[in-house]
Amino acid sequence: MTQPNGPDVEYQPVTLPQAWQRDFEAKDGSHYRLLISVPAGAPPARGFPSMLLLDGHALFPIAAATAELQSRRPEATGVGPAVIIGIGYPGEMPFDAERRQGDLLPVPGGADRFLDMIAGEVLPAVERLAPLDPAQRALVGHSYGGLFTLHTLFTRPGLFEAHVAGSPSIWWQDRAILASEEAFRRGDSRGGRLLITVGGLEQGSGLAVRPQRAERLAKARMRDNAAEMAERLEASGRIACSFVEFPGENHVSVIPPTLSRAVAFALTGTAQDKVAAA
């Protein structure tokens, strides 16, 4: 990291309060970096609510700060203290394009392997640091991470209680995820809660872009695919599903408002006891 220079001031790195990171080696030899924020104070009797974020280097700092701020005003937000977990990769890049494709896409040796690691290795490792309430776990992902979140819901309902699919790449492989969605809708299990978000400019950028870029945006149908899936899932009765479109936001700028809404959605009601006692 480059150290800024000033004539009379010594600058120090900024750190997030109550946040730590550690390198993590999975049983298959894959290397990750875990970013974890644990609230100060004693945990609830059932353990802390938790929110797990994919692409941890990109999403964790915003989500951790947002959760801490919202939990400071439980009477206004309904949000209580929670453990925030980011799964990233060694290095400092917000997104590791190659690694995330291998982990997040539902291909052989991809999403299901990564999900096994999350359930069987990452969550138990975090629980050794802070107890987690298994009934109040949330999964949050953006783009390919949003697709992974949908895959998790459709194939392993019940692993997480709340799911946030931000700008999910439903277009991937000619919308192959729709087969899993249909199987889920026709099944007999309920999947908790789902929030699907998208930026208002993701289907049409609103900018002067090259024709090839405009064609890709139109073909991906980011907004329409997300809205249509949310409507089908809500009508199915298998899950409580909400859809939010953020006007004026593109595929990148939508991340902060999505995470603010994700914290409120995933952790809603976790401060009820404190509010009632206030």
N, C-alpha and C positions, 0 to 999 in steps of 0.2 A: 504494500500500500504506500502510495506517495505521501510523504510528510509535508504539509503546507508550511511555508516559512513566513515569518513576520519579524519586524525589527525588534519588538519588545514583548512578544507573546509566544509562549510555548504551547502548541496545540496537542491535545490528547485525543485518542480514539473515543468515539461515542459507543456506549454499550446499552443494550436493552436491559431494564431492571428485571430481576428474577428470571433470567434467560441463560441457558447454557447450550453448548454443542459438544458432540463427541463423534468421532469416527466409529463406524459400525461395520463389522464384517459378517455377512450372512453365512449360513451353513454351506451354501454352494460356492463360497469364495468371493462373491460380489461385494464391492465396497460402497458404502453409503455414508452420508453425514446426517446425523439426527440433530435437530434444533428443537429445544424443549423449554417451554416457559411454565413454571410451577408457581402457583399463588403462594404468598406468605401466609402463615397461620395454619391451624390444624385443619385436616380434611373433614368433610362431612362423614357421617357414620358409614354410608355406602360407598365412599370414595368420591373423588372429584369428577364432574362432567369433563369430557375431553373432546377436542376437535383435532382431527388429523388432516394435514394439508400435503398434497402432492406438490412437486416442484418447490421444495421447501425454501430454497434460497430466494425465490421470487415472491412467494406468498407469506412466509412465516413472519417477517418483520412487520408487515402491515397488519396481519391478523392478530399477532400478539399485542401490538400497541392498541388496536381497536378493542380487543377483548378486555384489556386492562382498563381502558377509559370507560367502557360501558359498565363494567362491574363496579366502578366507583359510585355510580348513581343508580343503584338497584331499584329505588323507588320510581324512577323514570323509565328504566330500560327493562326491568325484569330479569336482567342478566347478572348471574353471580360468578364467583371465581371459578376458573376452569383451567385445566392443563391444555396447553396448545402445543401440538407436535408437528414439526415439519420434517419431511423426508427429502433430503437433497443428495447431492453427489460431491465427492471431493473436489475442491476448487472453489472459485468464487463466482462463476457465471450464474446468472439467474436461472437459465434454462440450459440443460445439457441435451442437445437435440438428438444425438445418437442414443444415449442411455435411456432417455425418457421414451423413445419409440419402442425400445426393447422391453421396457417395463409396463407401459401403459396400454399398448394396443392388444386387443384380444386375438392373438395369434398363438400357435403352439409354442410353449416355452415363454410366453409373454405375460399377459395380464394375470392369468390364473397362478402362475409361479410367483409373481410379485405379490399377489394377494395372500397366498399361503405364507410368504415371509412376513407380511404385515401382521397377520393374525397370530402366527405361531412364534415369531421372533421379536418383532418391533414392539408390539403392545406389551408382551411380558417383560421386555427390557425396561420400558418406561414404568411399568407397575412396580419395579424394584426401586424406583426413585420416588414415586408417588402413587398412592392407591387410586384406581380408576373405577368409576361406576359403570359396569357393563351395560346398564340400561340407558345410559346417557352418553353414547359415543356418536360422533359425527364425522363424516368423510367429506372433504372439500377438494375439488379439482377444477382446473381451467383448461379449455381446449381439448387436447388429448386426455388431460386429467379429468375433464368433464365427461368424456366418453368412458374412461375407466370407472368413474363414479357410477354411471348408468349400468355398465357391465357388472359391477359389484352388486348393485341393487337387484338386477334381474337374475343373477346366478346364485347369490348368497344373501337373500333377504333375511334380516335379523341380525347380521353381523354388526351393522350400524343402525342406530335408531333414526338419525337424520342424515340426509344426503344433499349435497349442494353441487350441482353440475353447472359450472359456469361456462358459457359459450361452448357447449359440447360439440365435438366434431362428428356429428351424426352422419355427415356426408361420407365419412371414410368407407372405402370399399363398397361403393354403391349402397350405402346405408345398411350394411350388414348387421348392425346392432338391432334393426327392427325385428329380426327373427327371435332374438332373445327377449325383446320387449313383448312380442306376441305370446311367447311361452309364459312369461311372467303374468301377463294379463289373464291368460286362460287357466292359471294355476289356482291353488286354494290357500296360498299363504299371503299375509299382508306384510308390507315392507316398511312400515314406519312412516316417515315424512320425506318429501322430496321438494327441493327448490331448484328450478331451472331458470337461469338468467342469460341475457344476451344484450349486446349493445345495439342501439338503434341504427348505427352506421355499419354494422357488420355485413349486411346483405347488399348495401349500396353505400359506398364510402362517403359520399357527399363531397369528395374532392375530385380534382381533375387527375384521373389516373389513366394509365395506358389501357388500350382496349382489351389486352390479354388479362390484365388484372381485373377489370370490370367484369369480364366474362367468367373468371374463376369465382368471383364473389357471388355472381348471380347463380352459377351452377351449384355452389355449396349450400345455398338457401339456409344460411345460419339461423336467421330469425324465424322463417316459416317452419323449418324442420323442428326447432325447439318448441315453438308454440303448438304445433300440431301434436307432438308427442305429449306435451303437458296436458292437452285437452283429452287425448285418448286415455292417458293414465288416470286422470281425475275421474273420467266417466266409468272406468273399469271397477272402481270401488276397492281396488287392491292397495291403494296408497293415497294418502292425502298429498296432493300435488299442487304447487303454486308456480306461476310463471311471472317473471318480472323482466320488462324491457327498459333499459336505461337510455333515454333519448340523448342523442349527441355523442355517444361513446362508441369507440371502435374496438377492435379485438384486443388491443393492449390497454387503452385508457379505461376500459370497463373493469379492469381488475380491482382497483381500490373500492369503487362502489359495490361491486359484487361481494367483496370480503366484509365490508361494513354490514351489508344485509345478511351475509352468511352467519356472522356472529350473532346478530339479533335472532335469526331464524333458528340456528342450531342450539343456542343456549337459552332460548326463551323459557321462562318459568323456573329457571334454576335458582333464582333469588326469591322465590315466593315466600319461603319460611322467614327470611330476614325482613322482607317487606311487611309481612303480617305482624311481625314483632316490633316494627319501628313505631 
